[in-house]
Amino acid sequence: MSLLALTYPHAPSARRPGRSWTIRVVGHRDRTASVTCSSACAMPPRSRDVAALRRFAEAHAAAHAKAAAVRPDAACWCRQQRCAAHEGTRVACAGQVLLVLRHDPAVGQVWTLCEVCSACAPLMTHARVVARAAPPERTRVPEQPGPRPTAPGPLVPGGFSAPPPGDTPPDPPRRRRRGGHR
């Protein structure tokens, strides 16, 4: 972590690493399967009912998505992975932080939930945005006691003052040029 991030932890340049959760249905030699999660979560025991374990894995990924508040100061997770989530396309990580769920239906056994930037999210295959970071709250400056300034008169675009209405003749109509003379 940089000295700047330690000195000013609430500064916009202080980014925390993006989080990621991976939920898998893993098959075993005895024709049973189990569900694993990359975080310490309570999982059901091994079972021969793979369909029930898949439903549990989907619900578990949805529970992580619901419980995880997207952090607006998170760094892009795929940047930590050297953009392996969207190989072949390099992009400068930028924009709002999003929570993305990746699940390839062809594989069907792995769900990955991760915080990524809005520049990388559309480049990820089999991914959908499930949450967005809330914009940071702006701090209001308390009002100073004392006389309040009066509102200025109507402003005129460009800083010019307009003559009072009715004092000048209307503008003559403009004529269109004909031909190619300039």
Secondary structure, 3 states (H helix, E strand, C coil): CCHHHHHCCCCCCCCECCCEEEEEEEECCCCCEEEEECCCCCCCCCECCHHHHHHHHHHHHHHHHHHCCCCCCECCHHHHCCCHHHCCCCCCCCCCEEEEEECCCCCCCEEEEEEEECCCHHHCCCEEEEEECCCCCCCCCCCCCCCCCCCCCCCCHHHCCCCCCCCCCCCCCCCCCCCCCC
